[in-house]
Amino acid sequence: MKNKWLLALLLTLALVFSMTSAVVSVQAKVVEKKDLACLSPKMVQLKVDMQKVWIDHTIWTRSYNCQRHI
């Protein structure tokens, strides 16, 4: 009885690990395809705008915190 449970556990683990490795390899291929694509000007502008917003947020947060502690 114990051997049957051990065999079932091993088969289940083997199935799970084989499925996860297949998913990871498919995801890696998708990432490779995305990396080969060129960035559109809109995507570049969005990234620049998001960086500006982040910088503004950081500056505002630092100045607000400095004024609170005075």
Sequence and secondary structure as in RCSB ss.txt:
>XXXX:A:sequence
MKNKWLLALLLTLALVFSMTSAVVSVQAKVVEKKDLACLSPKMVQLKVDMQKVWIDHTIWTRSYNCQRHI
>XXXX:A:secstr
 HHHHHHHHHHHHHHHHHHHHHHHHHHHHHHHHHHHS   HHHHHHHHHHHHHHHHHHHHHHHHHHHHT 
